[in-house]
Amino acid sequence: MRLIVVNSENHKRTYIVATPDMTVDEILRFVKKEKWALSYKGTPLWRHNTLRDCRLRTRHKLSLHPPKKRRMRPEVRRAKAPCMITLDDADERAEMTCGHAITPDALFEMCEYAFRAGKCELRCPYVGDDMAPCDKIWSMDELIEKACLNPSEHGEFLLKITQTISNLQKVRDNISVDQELANILNSCEWKKIGSNVSCPSTRACPKCGAVIEHIMGCPNMECTFPGCGTRFCFVCLQERCRGSCYIAPIQFQVKANSVTADGGTAATHFVRRLSKRLSKRMNLDHSGKN
C-alpha cells in the first residue's frame, strides 16, 4: 500500500510504500521522527499497532505532528523529586502512592508497553540505593489519573487487560487437570536452593501454570510465559517473599488416578470486575457521541 505522510509544521509530504504488517513506530522511524506522533483524520495511531490494526488503506493521508505533553489536573499531587524513568526535573511529575515520582508521559509509555505486551498489572520499577525494588502494584484508577488517560485510551487498556486475564484463566483451567503436568511435578528431583533449602527442582507458575525448572542461582523467579510475567519465590511460591519462607508442597498432587490442584485463582472475579468497568466506560463514550 502507498501512504501519504504530511508534516503538520511545514506541510511537507512523504510518500511511503508499506505493508499491512508494518507498525506505526516503523513508519515514524522511516520519516526520522521517532518521537513524533501520527494520526488519521484526527484519531491518534498507537505506536505498536500495525497498519492493518489501524485499518489503513492505500493512499490514506496521515498527519505527522510533535507529541503533545500530557497535563495533570490541579488536584493531582505533584512530586519534587526527578522522574525515576527519565530523571527529568523540569516537567511536572506525579507522586505515586508508593512515594516515587514520574512524568505523565513516561507513565503512559509504561502502560502502553506493559498492557500491549500482555501484562495485567503495572508495578513501580524504582530501585533504591540498597538495590531493593519497590515493586508496588499501581491501581488502574491511579494510572488513569496520573497518566492522564482519555476514555479511548482507558477503554483500550482495560480491554487488553481483560483479554490477557481471560487467556491466563483458560490456560490455568486447562493445565490444572493435566495428568502429564502432575506427573512432571511429582517425579522431579529435589535440590538445594538459596541457603541450603531443599525443594522440588520443577514448579508450575502460581498464576498461569507454566512449567519452570530451576537451573541455578537464587530462588527469585519470573515467569516468561507470554502475558504472565509473575515474579515469585521458587521455594514458597509466594509473590511477596522476603527471604525466610517455608517450603511449599508439590502443587498438583496425584491421588488415586486423579489430579488435585493446590491453591486457586481470583482471575475470574477480576475479569468480571474489569468487564463491568469497561462496559460502563464504553456506554459513557457512546452516549457522549450521541
PyMOL commands that set and color helices and strands:
alter all, ss='L'
color gray80, all
select helices_A, chain A and resi 24-30+104-116+140-146+151-175+179-187+267-289
alter helices_A, ss='H'
color red, helices_A
select strands_A, chain A and resi 2-7+13-17+37-40+43-44+61-65+94-95+101-102+122-123+137-138+190-193+197-200+202-204+211-213+220-222+231-233+252-255+258-261
alter strands_A, ss='S'
color yellow, strands_A
deselect
rebuild
show_as cartoon
